[in-house]
């Protein structure tokens, strides 16, 4: 039973990564597949908001159930998000101080705190 659940989990993880890649490579197709108009700014902001909330909740659940070491490694993995956010800001005409000051600092804090928790 555990093996089957882990296989389903692994496939779900691969699936969500594939969905994310589709949003990056073919955003209009991905938006239509998601079920909303490809140019819906409101839908995009709601999608981002829900994912940000879920990201925080996942880290809290990891902390509550697996302890500080697992939380640390999860935080290191989560640092990918603000790094990507900084690149998105720069790629779309945003300012370098915002990319580094908001997203870069967030990534650095996640990495520093995450490694501290993971390696103690």
Secondary structure, DSSP 8 states (H G I E B T S, - for coil): -HHHHHHHHHHHHHHHHHHHHHHHH-HHHHHHHHTS-TT-HHHHHHHHHHHHHHHHHHHHHHHHHHHHHHHHHHHHHHHHHHHHHHHHHHHTT--HHHIIIIIIHHHHHHHHHHHHHHH-
